[in-house]
């Protein structure tokens, strides 16, 4: 095992469809403007979004962090919203108070300066000490149901994150149905049945 493999993979890694590990992280809460901690126990019975980003005081990250507040505006207390990086909570607090683009931010910042959670989610770059752009959705059973990871230079779509949250919530509440491509709330879903295999086009109009 080389040095990079040891650094990035020494922690247990997450698996889609499986519950997250127990953890406790330092946070800066932009809504209350206070530092504190966030643990896995606070995820029980609620949906959770982790959106990791490379660093405070950067360009693309600022646009993503501004838009991420819309998740809380849409879902309210149904969803824990956390943005994380390997910066400390002290850096997060200064960043939030300094940059006008973050004035309406209303969620928690994770100070993952030991890269514990970042390594767990496999988005930590040992060479740079920064996180890739990783977004994870966790259901009320603490099961990771969605994972999105991309490189530094392209920002993510918060519209798509909101759409996926609606879709996973619907599927969670309606376990006998599945959600098709590009689904939006109120649109048609699918009910798997033996007689429809290979004949989706006969009944699904999109």
C-alpha positions in Angstrom: 0.0 0.0 0.0 1.5 3.4 -1.0 1.3 6.5 1.2 -1.7 8.0 -0.6 -3.7 4.7 -0.2 -2.9 4.6 3.5 -4.0 8.2 4.0 -7.2 8.0 2.0 -8.4 4.6 3.0 -7.5 4.0 6.6 -11.1 4.7 7.7 -14.1 2.5 7.2 -15.8 3.7 4.0 -19.5 4.2 3.4 -21.7 1.9 1.2 -24.9 2.9 -0.6 -27.9 1.5 1.1 -26.1 0.9 4.4 -26.3 3.0 7.6 -23.6 5.5 8.2 -21.1 5.0 10.9 -21.3 6.7 14.3 -19.5 10.0 14.3 -19.2 13.4 16.0 -18.0 16.5 14.2 -17.4 20.1 15.0 -19.8 22.5 13.3 -20.4 26.2 12.9 -24.1 26.9 12.7 -24.7 29.9 10.4 -28.3 30.2 11.6 -27.5 30.6 15.3 -24.0 31.9 14.7 -22.6 29.5 17.3 -20.1 26.7 17.2 -21.0 23.2 18.5 -21.1 19.6 17.5 -23.2 17.4 15.2 -23.5 13.6 15.7 -25.1 10.7 13.8 -27.8 10.5 16.4 -29.2 13.8 15.1 -29.8 12.1 11.8 -32.3 9.6 13.1 -35.8 10.2 11.8 -34.7 13.0 9.5 -33.2 13.4 6.0 -29.7 14.7 5.9 -27.6 16.3 3.1 -23.8 16.5 3.3 -22.3 18.8 0.7 -18.5 18.7 0.8 -16.5 21.4 -1.0 -12.8 22.2 -1.5 -12.2 25.2 0.7 -13.4 28.5 2.2 -12.7 31.7 0.4 -12.8 30.2 -3.0 -14.8 31.0 -6.2 -17.1 28.1 -7.3 -17.6 27.1 -3.7 -19.1 30.5 -2.8 -21.8 30.1 -5.5 -22.7 26.6 -4.3 -22.8 27.6 -0.6 -25.2 30.5 -1.4 -27.6 28.2 -3.4 -27.5 25.4 -0.8 -29.7 27.5 1.5 -32.6 26.8 -0.9 -32.7 23.2 0.4 -33.7 24.4 3.9 -36.1 26.9 2.4 -37.9 24.1 0.5 -37.8 21.3 3.1 -37.5 23.2 6.4 -36.8 21.0 9.4 -37.4 17.8 7.5 -33.7 17.9 6.3 -30.4 18.4 8.1 -28.3 20.5 5.8 -24.5 20.5 6.3 -21.7 21.8 4.2 -18.3 20.4 4.9 -14.6 21.0 4.1 -11.3 20.4 5.7 -11.2 23.9 7.0 -11.7 24.5 10.8 -15.0 25.8 12.2 -13.1 29.0 13.0 -12.4 29.5 9.3 -16.0 28.8 8.5 -17.2 31.4 11.0 -14.9 34.1 9.6 -15.8 33.2 6.0 -19.5 33.3 6.8 -19.2 36.7 8.5 -16.9 38.1 5.9 -18.3 37.3 2.4 -21.6 39.0 1.5 -22.6 36.2 -0.7 -23.1 34.0 2.4 -25.3 36.5 4.3 -28.5 34.4 3.9 -26.8 31.0 4.6 -28.9 29.1 7.2 -27.3 25.7 7.6 -24.4 24.1 9.5 -20.7 24.1 8.4 -18.7 21.0 9.2 -15.1 21.6 10.3 -13.6 18.3 9.1 -10.0 19.3 9.6 -8.9 15.7 10.4 -10.6 14.5 7.2 -12.4 11.8 9.1 -15.8 12.2 7.3 -14.1 13.2 4.0 -12.1 10.0 4.0 -15.2 8.0 5.0 -17.1 9.3 2.0 -14.0 8.9 -0.2 -13.8 12.5 -1.4 -10.6 13.5 0.4 -7.6 14.2 -1.8 -4.4 13.4 0.1 -2.2 15.3 -2.2 -4.0 18.6 -1.8 -5.5 18.2 1.6 -8.8 19.3 0.0 -12.2 17.6 -0.6 -13.6 17.0 -4.0 -17.2 18.2 -4.6 -19.1 15.4 -2.9 -22.9 15.4 -2.2 -24.6 12.7 -0.1 -28.2 12.1 0.8 -29.0 10.0 3.9 -32.5 8.8 4.7 -34.2 8.8 8.2 -32.8 5.3 8.8 -29.3 6.8 8.4 -28.8 4.9 5.1 -26.8 6.6 2.4 -29.1 6.6 -0.7 -27.3 9.0 -3.1 -23.7 9.9 -3.8 -22.4 12.5 -6.3 -18.7 13.3 -6.6 -17.0 15.7 -9.1 -13.8 17.6 -9.7 -12.9 21.0 -8.4 -13.6 23.3 -11.4 -17.4 22.7 -12.0 -20.1 23.6 -9.6 -23.2 21.4 -8.8 -26.9 21.9 -9.5 -28.9 22.7 -6.3 -32.0 22.3 -8.4 -31.1 18.7 -9.1 -30.3 18.1 -5.4 -33.7 19.4 -4.5 -35.3 17.2 -7.2 -33.5 14.1 -5.9 -34.5 14.8 -2.4 -38.2 15.0 -3.4 -37.8 11.7 -5.4 -36.1 9.8 -2.5 -38.6 11.1 0.0 -41.4 9.9 -2.3 -39.8 6.5 -2.8 -39.2 6.2 1.0 -42.9 6.8 1.7 -44.1 4.7 -1.2 -41.9 1.6 -1.2 -44.0 -0.3 -3.8 -43.2 2.4 -6.4 -40.1 3.4 -8.2 -39.2 6.9 -9.6 -38.4 7.3 -13.3 -35.9 9.6 -15.0 -36.5 13.4 -14.7 -39.3 12.8 -12.3 -40.8 15.9 -10.6 -43.3 16.0 -7.6 -46.8 15.2 -8.8 -45.7 13.4 -11.9 -46.2 9.7 -12.8 -44.2 7.0 -11.0 -43.9 3.2 -11.8 -45.2 0.2 -10.0 -43.0 -2.8 -10.8 -44.9 -5.9 -11.9 -44.0 -9.1 -13.7 -46.4 -8.3 -16.6 -44.8 -4.9 -17.3 -41.2 -6.2 -17.7 -40.0 -5.1 -21.2 -43.3 -3.3 -21.8 -42.9 -0.1 -19.9 -43.7 1.9 -23.0 -47.2 0.5 -23.0 -48.2 2.2 -19.8 -45.6 4.9 -18.9 -46.1 8.2 -20.8 -43.4 10.2 -19.0 
